[in-house]
Amino acid sequence: MEQDNTLEILLNMDVQSPREKSVKIKRLSEICGKDVIFRIRQLSYNRLHEIVEQHRNSGDISVFTVLTGVVSPNLKSKELMQKYNAVTPDDTLKRLLLPGEIEDLDWEIERLCGYRYNTLEEIEEIKKK
């Protein structure tokens, strides 16, 4: 009989850093004539749920997920807020990006967090032999 050694495997595994990746905003890249790259990162389970709880009634969950998950550029920059005549970072984001672009970035951040995958890609059922 095969012994379950999953705990041992997990204990020997290195603790993982949050995942990050770079994504290009095509529309802005075309406007600027240069690649406009956003660096995004994985958010913790607790942070994602805080965002949902805090912004459920406003309908701005995607906006605040993007503001939290974008590492660069600094979307909370005072200079960027001034450029877009915005009072808050969420205002700036809504003026800078189209609604679909905000949703696409939210989608990519959620994918880094393990959401939005086809379950069959991420979790595989083990059938007993």
Rosetta blueprint (number, residue, H / E / L):
1 M L
2 E L
3 Q L
4 D L
5 N L
6 T H
7 L H
8 E H
9 I H
10 L H
11 L H
12 N H
13 M L
14 D L
15 V L
16 Q L
17 S L
18 P L
19 R L
20 E E
21 K E
22 S E
23 V E
24 K E
25 I L
26 K H
27 R H
28 L H
29 S H
30 E H
31 I H
32 C H
33 G L
34 K L
35 D L
36 V L
37 I E
38 F E
39 R E
40 I E
41 R E
42 Q L
43 L L
44 S L
45 Y H
46 N H
47 R H
48 L H
49 H H
50 E H
51 I H
52 V H
53 E H
54 Q H
55 H H
56 R L
57 N L
58 S L
59 G L
60 D L
61 I H
62 S H
63 V H
64 F H
65 T H
66 V H
67 L H
68 T H
69 G H
70 V E
71 V E
72 S E
73 P L
74 N L
75 L L
76 K L
77 S L
78 K H
79 E H
80 L H
81 M H
82 Q H
83 K H
84 Y L
85 N L
86 A L
87 V L
88 T L
89 P H
90 D H
91 D H
92 T H
93 L H
94 K H
95 R H
96 L H
97 L L
98 L L
99 P H
100 G H
101 E H
102 I H
103 E H
104 D H
105 L H
106 D H
107 W H
108 E H
109 I H
110 E H
111 R H
112 L H
113 C L
114 G L
115 Y L
116 R L
117 Y L
118 N L
119 T H
120 L H
121 E H
122 E H
123 I L
124 E L
125 E L
126 I L
127 K L
128 K L
129 K L
